[in-house]
Amino acid sequence: MNIRWLIRFQSVITLASGMIYPYYLLFLKNLGNSYSKYGLAFAVFTVSSAAVSRYLGPRLDRFGREILALSSLGMMASMLAFPWVGSYVWVLVLQAGMGMCSAMQRMSERLLLADYTDRGARGPAIGNYHFWTSVSSGFAVLAGGYLIDWLTIDVLFYLSALLYAASAWMVWRLRGGTSRKRAAG
């Protein structure tokens, strides 16, 4: 795996999250019926993300690529489950899972970004990385806005799940999960 592949599958992840995120917020507000419940749902997301970060830290160097793939699979499962959610308690359960997946994704993304760039020459690669993932996010929000007019929010959740699955598949199919730093050591 190299920086180009990291950009490709992280762009797919960004596309998946950007497609549903603005409408997901509306979904949570409608299900929670109050701003305090809405706030609690995001607090659960944030706290679960923080908690799993402490656990993942010591394992990240050894399993970064696998953790990235598992984060996409976890988000795919969450997106598939959301259309079936009927109670606020299940929203909180899914929020906790999504928070864990978010930490897995962010931490492994940063590890791999550092692994696939060279010290002193990271700036252009990181700039290129953020350019393409941001373009993907912008495109996804725009596409989601048009699609929501023709489809239901459930379909957006399913499309997002499909993109998360594609990202996980891209990560798993790559050979050579060992980074340069670990191979040199």
Salt bridges, closest charged atoms under 4 A:
GLU66 OE2 - ARG65 NH2 3.93
ASP115 OD1 - LYS181 NZ 3.86
ASP115 OD2 - ARG182 NH2 3.43
ASP118 OD1 - ARG180 NH2 2.91
